[in-house]
Amino acid sequence: MADEITFDHTAIEPAAREAWEGADVFRVPDDAEDPMYVLAMFPYTSGNIHMGHVRNYSITDTVARFERMRGEEVLHPMGWDSFGLPAENAAERRDTDPEEWTLQCIEDMREDMTQMGFGYDWDREVRTCDPDYYRWNQWLFTRFREEGLLERKAGEINWCPDCETVLADEQVEEAGDDEVCWRCESPVEDRELNQWYLQITDYADELLDALDDLDGWPENVCEMQRNWIGRQEGTRVTLEVPDYSDVTIFTTRLDTIHGATYLALSPGHDLAQTLAAEDDDVAEYVERADGADLDETSGVATDAVAINPATGEQLPIYVADYVLDDVGTGALYAVPAHDDRDHAFAEAHDLPIRQVVEPAPDAEPDPDAIDVQEAAYTADGVLVNSGDYDGLDSASARDRLVEDLDGEWVTEYRLRDWLISRQRYWGTPIPIVDCPDCGHVSVPDEDLPVELPEFVQTTGNPLDEADEWRATTCPECGGPAERETDTMDTFVDSSWYFLRYCSPDLADAPFDTERASDWMPVDRYVGGIEHAVMHLLYARFFTKVLDDIDLLEGVREPFADLTNQGMVLLDGEKMSKSKGNVVQPTEIVEEYGADTARLFIMSAAQPEKDFDWTEEGVRSANRLLQRTYRLVRAHEDGSIATGDRDEIDAYVERELDATIATVTEEFEAFRFNHALQAVRELIALIDRYRDATDPAEETLDRALRTIVKLLGPVAPHIAEHCWDRLDGEDLLASADWPTADRPDDYEITDRLIENTRADVRDIVDVAGIEDPETIRLAIAPDWTFEAHAFAREFDGSDPMGALMGQEYMREHGQRGADVAQDLAAEVQSLAEQADPARERTALERAAWLIESEFDAPLEILDADAAGDWATDARPGRPAIDIEA
């Protein structure tokens, strides 16, 4: 076979794609019954796809192709998250309008995806910037409002001065000591505005509790959502503040109230504002804290005091930046001995630290080892220095104190309602009319969609300048009114897009309820972890509401199994235009082809792991595909002589069965890199099989067909081409996945063969044997196998004694003692071994591998007949003698 033969990806890949399109391989009919729903988070339309896209979409395409070959009807759609500020900003920089820029990006990205061979049902494509799509955003807005889940209210909001719009809490990120915009990383400011809020907090308990049933989700994502929802069971207690209004606090640790040494208020608390009006120092601090991140121990003393309801003690009141307006009530009694932040503040301001809880006598650490002056003791325990409550455990004390202090058991959440108003042009117009007489009135369904007017570049919100568009009449009274000029947060678009794929052309509803209820939830969902508390949380919320208002039937969760793909790195760093380390997919496709890029990406690491992009990795992937192609071509051309070698063919057949079983299991478990390593090893084996002997025609043909099918989901173009050369029936993309059971003793015999080959290599290398004349293997005697089995099952404390208590061991004197000593030393880790007959059979099947590797004949003997060199033979590790 001429190794110079290579395939031309520029010819092969377009031909495969044309064949798939002609056969409509990826289309799923509307009458499909609960198809396998495989979905990647749809992309933002930012231009050409990047390596992160390639990885994400290679994963779902591999799964979709794999499941389709297994006989599933597969729904694998694609669409475009095409509204949003980046497109508006990009259009402004290019002196064009957002729609023109976005549609061009879609065309470019669709072309990139097509070249990668991603098999989408393009008949189901959705674009969120199309009026036919965002009409249903507006329709759903009205339904949510009718259900009491939408409210316009004044509130302190997060304002990004660079993006010139508000942000939901979930869109503000921590960056050192700053809070920044998730898009542009500009520092976020606080402002007061009237805005539209979706009342996601009404579903806080279900969103939290249902996480326990999301078995197919990564635990870290569930934990991020738990922390974001932040449910806390605690108590509200009111403290008297002489000369001022009383202050109510929320605490989960009412058992520590006797240790309170000051009261802390957030800068935005009503009492803090009142005190600021009376005290210049307080006013200066409150102003400084507004919109700035101060040191966590910063604060200012006031002249006011609060009365501790448990002790009657006067507590000095401080305004402190570490107390947050939107956590609890914005006020807390501080117990420095039992809270880390209170402790740090007390040290900074020289406030008392008083211990009132210590570990229970039988708990760790020892109560005498606790020094609350050095560090807070934050665990539950037993009360001390608490008057009549001394000696009570924390839980019992809380129960008594809430009753004695007229407290109230309450549940608090970190989660806040979802602010969806955006002061930008390129988004779904909010379907509200502001009438001076009727107030805020919903646009009637028959007048939807409220379409965007022509784009005009301006500072601030372009819709505020669209006078003709903004002026309208009130749907209720017919009088003059104005349209709402805010648009919706684009996460509204992505909170239900996966439902629209079920019926993308439906004209009288956002989606077909019966079909969506049958096809949902998404079986396999893949996307970035950065959306854990934005898109994923919002989509869960939407799905629950849609079920409650009968648009879905019994579907409460949108995504059954979730995978968060890792990043593609270069030299250990995330690819970034700003760092100048971006490798463009088009470069790889042009030089090596899409299959090479896909194979390398899927081979490099498990989907959730980061991995480094390397040129050698790309070349290695390409070499594997070329090697496969050459095997197929040689078989097709008849340049591989065939024959019949029963033992060798039997070995190859077993390896085929085992590889099919392994790859299937690894694909199911999303361990694609393990699966592809198994395929790589099979290709190497078939190469050796071809070179070492005259392979059986039937075995070789099955092997090549198997390899091509196993590569099909990952490298579909070349696999399709090779399938055609092998005279495969129809298209590989719709062919049946190979099935086989792993041989019963495969793992045992495979380990035996690999260990034996490695041992032979070691001897040859250490002894410096260049041209072995003969290799001899000696199988251990039967009694050693019996001893090995006895030792594996032994669970006593003296394995050596127990082994030597067996008559068959004593019969072999010192050799029996040596075997017993070896087994006793490894008794906790002994692996199962084949019996002597199966060990011989396995070695005879694999003899050709050793013979071809070392170019020497192999003899297999029984240790008892082999001589002194064979006394070290053990079950699973035959003795080895090499004659040079």
C-alpha positions, -999 to +999 in steps of 0.1 A: +000+000+000+014+034-009+016+055+022+017+086+000-021+082-006-040+110+012-075+123+010-084+158-003-107+174+023-116+202+000-133+177-023-145+151+002-162+174+028-185+194+004-195+162-013-205+146+020-225+177+030-243+177-004-252+141+001-267+147+036-287+177+024-300+158-006-312+129+017-326+153+043-308+133+069-311+158+098-348+167+094-371+155+122-408+154+111-435+172+131-452+139+139-421+124+155-430+108+189-407+122+216-375+124+196-341+126+213-337+163+218-301+174+216-293+211+219-264+235+223-270+269+237-276+291+206-249+316+199-249+353+201-245+367+166-211+383+170-195+373+136-176+342+126-177+313+150-147+308+173-131+277+189-155+278+218-183+275+194-166+247+175-162+227+208-197+233+220-213+224+187-190+194+180-202+179+212-239+181+204-234+171+168-215+140+179-243+131+203-270+137+177-252+116+150-245+088+175-281+087+187-294+089+151-273+059+141-287+041+172-322+044+156-334+075+175-353+103+158-332+132+168-342+169+171-310+189+167-319+225+158-299+257+156-310+294+159-296+328+168-296+349+200-297+379+178-309+408+199-287+427+223-263+455+230-231+442+214-248+442+180-260+477+186-226+489+196-210+470+167-234+487+142-226+521+157-189+515+152-195+505+116-220+533+108-247+508+100-279+496+117-281+466+142-304+446+119-281+448+089-251+439+110-269+410+128-282+394+096-248+395+080-233+379+111-260+351+109-251+344+073-214+342+081-219+320+112-243+297+093-217+292+066-190+285+092-213+259+109-221+243+075-184+239+067-179+222+101-204+196+091-228+203+119-260+184+112-288+207+120-325+207+110-323+241+094-360+241+088-364+248+125-340+278+126-352+307+148-339+343+150-349+362+181-347+395+162-374+385+138-408+400+145-423+366+141-403+355+171-403+386+194-441+389+188-443+360+212-420+376+237-446+404+238-475+380+240-459+361+269-452+394+286-489+401+286-498+366+299-472+369+327-487+403+335-522+389+336-509+362+361-496+389+384-460+380+376-450+414+361-448+446+380-436+481+373-420+496+403-394+520+415-362+505+429-325+509+432-310+494+401-276+485+387-266+510+360-238+504+335-227+538+323-208+523+293-237+502+281-261+530+291-287+505+305-298+488+336-286+453+346-303+425+365-285+414+397-274+383+379-256+404+353-234+421+378-201+404+385-175+407+412-141+419+400-118+423+430-134+450+451-156+462+423-189+452+409-188+453+371-210+448+340-209+412+328-206+424+292-181+453+292-166+450+327-173+487+335-179+495+372-217+495+379-235+524+395-266+526+417-296+545+404-333+548+413-356+541+384-391+528+376-387+495+358-404+463+348-398+433+369-406+396+364-415+382+398-392+352+398-392+353+436-427+338+435-410+306+423-380+307+446-390+277+467-397+255+437-366+266+418-346+257+449-362+225+459-364+211+423-326+213+421-324+181+442-341+162+414-319+174+386-297+143+386-284+150+351-270+184+361-235+191+373-236+196+411-216+228+409-243+244+387-270+233+412-249+247+440-245+280+423-282+283+419-288+273+455-264+300+466-280+326+443-315+318+455-301+319+490-330+307+511-325+312+548-348+302+576-346+327+604-363+351+627-374+387+626-371+406+658-377+443+664-354+465+684-365+498+700-345+528+690-353+557+714-363+589+696-365+571+663-386+544+646-380+509+657-357+487+636-365+452+626-337+427+619-335+393+604-312+367+619-306+330+616-288+330+649-312+343+675-294+321+700-265+347+700-286+378+708-271+380+743-237+386+727-248+416+706-225+446+711-237+470+684-264+474+658-253+479+621-273+496+594-267+495+556-260+530+541-294+528+523-314+519+554-342+544+562-328+551+597-293+556+582-308+582+559-326+599+588-294+600+609-274+613+579-298+643+577-288+651+613-251+642+614-225+655+589-201+626+596-229+601+589-240+620+558-204+621+545-200+583+550-234+575+534-225+596+504-191+580+501-207+545+503-232+553+475-219+535+444-185+528+458-170+496+473-155+506+506-134+484+528-155+458+545-146+471+580-155+507+571-183+524+590-193+554+610-207+557+646-239+575+651-254+591+682-284+567+683-287+535+703-309+505+700-323+484+729-314+447+730-348+431+737-331+402+754-310+422+779-323+457+779-287+468+771-281+499+749-263+490+717-245+517+698-257+521+662-232+521+633-237+526+596-215+500+579-209+492+543-207+454+549-245+455+557-264+452+524-296+470+516-311+440+499-301+412+523-324+406+551-338+440+563-307+460+558-300+460+595-285+435+620-275+432+655-239+423+655-223+395+675-186+397+669-179+366+689-199+345+665-198+361+631-166+366+610-176+400+595-189+413+628-157+402+644-135+421+618-157+452+622-155+451+660-117+448+659-115+478+635-137+499+657-126+487+692-160+472+700-166+445+727-165+408+717-186+388+740-189+349+738-224+335+744-220+301+726-194+274+732-190+239+717-210+211+734-189+191+758-187+161+734-180+183+703-149+193+685-130+216+692-125+216+730-144+245+745-112+256+763-095+259+730-119+286+718-107+322+720-133+345+705-110+375+709-088+360+682-115+346+659-153+342+658-167+308+668-195+305+642-209+270+649-240+260+669-233+248+704-244+254+740-253+289+754-232+306+780-233+341+795-270+342+784-288+343+817-318+319+820-308+304+786-274+291+797-270+254+790-295+252+762-283+240+729-286+266+701-316+251+684-336+249+716-325+285+726-337+298+693-372+282+698-375+298+732-362+332+723-384+337+693-414+332+716-400+352+745-390+381+723-422+382+702-402+373+672-414+358+639-402+328+620-396+339+584-378+327+553-356+352+534-340+349+500-310+364+483-329+361+450-346+393+438-372+398+411-358+398+376-354+433+362-361+430+324-362+467+313-333+478+291-328+514+278-316+502+244-329+499+209-320+464+198-344+443+218-380+433+220-402+464+226-421+461+258-458+460+247-471+487+271-488+520+264-485+547+290-518+566+291-522+597+313-557+586+322-556+547+322-520+542+333-499+514+319-520+494+294-511+462+276-510+463+238-538+440+226-528+407+212-542+415+178-518+445+176-487+424+182-460+425+173-450+460+183-421+463+158-390+484+162-389+516+142-361+525+119-328+527+137-314+562+143-280+566+159-281+588+190-268+589+225-289+571+251-319+551+241-328+556+204-364+547+211-367+579+232-359+598+200-384+579+178-412+605+182-435+592+155-432+556+168-436+565+204-468+585+199-499+562+199-534+559+213-546+542+244-561+508+237-587+514+265-598+550+262-586+559+227-569+590+240-533+601+232-506+580+248-470+570+245-454+536+239-430+522+265-395+529+252-376+503+272-369+469+255-367+435+271-336+419+285-324+395+259-324+367+284-362+368+279-355+356+243-334+327+255-358+316+283-381+298+259-364+295+225-360+258+229-398+255+228-401+275+196-379+249+178-408+224+183-430+244+160-410+274+145-436+284+119-466+283+141-486+315+135-511+316+163-491+306+194-455+307+206-453+269+203-475+239+198-484+229+234-491+192+226-459+188+206-437+207+230-451+188+260-443+155+242-408+165+230-396+183+261-375+184+282-343+187+262-325+154+267-289+167+263-281+204+267-246+218+263-233+253+270-212+275+292-212+276+330-213+314+328-250+311+324-257+291+355-275+319+373-288+337+343-300+318+313-304+285+331-322+299+361-345+321+339-353+292+316-363+270+346-385+299+358-402+303+324-409+266+320-426+264+354-448+294+346-457+281+312-468+248+327-489+266+353-507+287+327-514+255+306-491+263+277-472+232+287-485+200+301-466+185+330-432+199+319-416+217+349-379+216+339-365+225+305-332+205+305-329+169+317-291+166+313-267+195+312-231+196+302-209+227+307-181+226+282-146+237+292-126+264+274-102+260+246-069+274+257-036+284+240-005+280+260-026+277+292-046+310+285-081+315+273-081+325+236-089+362+234-086+388+207-072+412+232-044+387+239-038+381+203-038+343+208-070+333+188-068+304+165-095+308+139-115+276+130-114+287+093-076+284+093-077+248+105-106+239+081-086+253+051-054+235+059-066+202+074-104+201+070-133+203+095-130+166+106-094+172+118-105+201+140-135+181+153-115+150+160-088+169+179-113+189+200-133+157+209-101+137+216-083+163+237-103+162+269-137+154+284-163+180+275-163+198+308-125+202+310-104+230+296-077+219+272-048+234+253-050+238+215-017+225+200-006+223+164+008+188+171-025+177+184-041+189+152-015+171+131-020+139+151-057+140+145-051+145+108-026+116+107-052+093+123-078+102+096-052+097+068-042+063+083-079+053+083-083+065+047-053+045+036-065+013+052-098+017+034-082+025+001-058-005+003-087-028+011-107-013-018-078-016-042-071-052-032-035-044-021-041-062+012-036-099+006-062-120+025-060-154+040-073-173+071-055-175+104-080-187+129-062-176+161-052-142+148-087-136+134-103-147+166-081-122+185-091-093+161-128-102+163-126-101+201-110-067+200-137-055+176-164-066+199-147-051+229-140-017+212-176-014+200-188-020+235-163+004+250-170+032+225-207+029+230-204+031+267-180+060+266-202+079+241-232+074+264-212+087+294-199+118+274-163+105+277-156+111+240-119+113+245-118+078+260-140+065+232-117+080+205-086+066+222-102+031+219-108+038+182-072+050+178-060+017+194-082-003+171-069+014+140-034+007+151-043-029+157-058-033+122-027-017+107-006-044+124-031-071+115-027-061+079+011-059+081+017-090+102-003-116+083-028-122+055-060-111+072-093-128+067-114-110+042-145-111+064-127-100+095-109-071+078-141-059+061-159-059+094-130-041+111-129-013+085-167-009+086-166-007+123-138+019+124-156+041+099-189+039+119-172+046+152-155+077+137-187+088+120-202+110+147-169+128+152-153+130+118-184+126+096-171+138+062-142+114+058-162+086+075-190+091+049-165+090+021-148+058+034-182+042+039-190+048+003-157+033-007-165+002+014-198-001-006-218+007+025-255+007+021-271+042+019-254+070+038-233+064+069-251+093+086-282+072+087-266+037+090-270+015+121-245+018+149-225-013+154-235-035+184-215-061+202-211-075+237-177-073+254-163-109+258-169-122+293-133-124+302-120-096+280-107-073+308-088-102+324-072-115+292-066-080+278-047-071+310-027-104+307-017-097+271-008-060+277+012-069+308+030-097+291+039-075+261+052-048+284+073-073+304+089-086+272+097-050+261+113-043+295+135-074+293+146-066+258+154-030+267+172-037+300+192-067+286+200-047+254+188-076+231+187-063+196+176-094+177+158-120+199+159-155+184+131-170+205+107-158+231+093-183+256+065-178+280+058-202+309+023-203+324+021-207+362+012-241+376-025-249+385-019-248+423-007-211+421-040-202+405-058-219+433-037-201+459-044-167+441-082-173+442-079-182+479-060-151+487-084-128+468-113-141+489-094-141+522-106-114+547-087-124+579-056-109+595-030-135+587-030-143+549+004-159+550-005-183+577-038-191+561-021-198+527+005-221+543-023-239+561-034-252+527-020-287+520-013-280+483+009-250+494+029-271+519+035-297+492+056-273+472+080-264+501+100-232+495+084-224+462+050-226+480+063-203+507+076-178+481+042-178+463+024-173+496+047-144+506+040-127+473+003-131+476+002-120+512+020-088+503-006-079+477-037-095+492-056-062+493-051-055+456-051-089+439-070-088+406-091-116+392-072-138+368-082-163+342-077-200+349-047-217+333-065-230+302-080-196+294-046-179+300-030-202+275-058-197+250-055-159+254-017-159+249-020-182+219-045-158+203-022-129+209+011-146+200+012-129+166+013-095+183+045-104+202+060-122+172+054-093+149+066-067+173+099-085+181+103-105+149+109-137+168+089-169+172+070-174+205+067-206+225+041-211+253+050-237+279+038-249+313+061-237+341+065-272+356+080-284+323+100-253+315+129-255+340+143-232+366+138-200+346+100-205+350+098-206+389+087-169+390+056-176+369+024-163+386-012-162+375-016-133+350+022-129+348+039-157+329+076-162+333+096-150+303+128-163+287+144-147+257+172-163+237+194-139+218 
